[in-house]
Amino acid sequence: MPDIHYSQLDESLWPLMNKFYRSHQSSMKAVREAQLWVARRGDIVAALCLRPVADGHWLTGLFVDPEWRKQGIAAQLIGAAIKDVSEPVWLFCHPDLRGFYERRGFTFDPALPQAMAERLSRYARSKPMIAMGLHPSI
């Protein structure tokens, strides 16, 4: 596999991440208050946001260019983003993705802070959505 570089994107470059999402007709958006992480091979091939919330982080916006899927890029990007995180990490995903996240150490139906539980409740009204959590130990 060609060299893929995983790094945090400087906040001033957040428009590049939004351009990546838009180029794939994704409704995801880079969030300025978050750590923005990308996988690059020249251009961005995958991205995610890691937002501070409650006493942990919320992983959002994970997207891999369809041409680069099934090569371990999402797993590597998640690993890079949470490598130095000592607080819990939560995410919401479609139930079909549960196994993918469990293989990365996330557990299904974690205890959520109130703010996250309320968000999940709102999101789950319009689409199937589950919560996953990871309590890293560094």
Protein Blocks (a to p, Z undefined) as FASTA:
>chain_A
ZZdddddddfklmmmmmmmmmmnopabdcdfkbccddddehiafbdcddddehjbdddeh
iacdfklgonommmmmmmmmmmmpcbdcdddddfklmmmmmmnopaehiacdfklmmmmm
mmmmmoccddddddddZZ
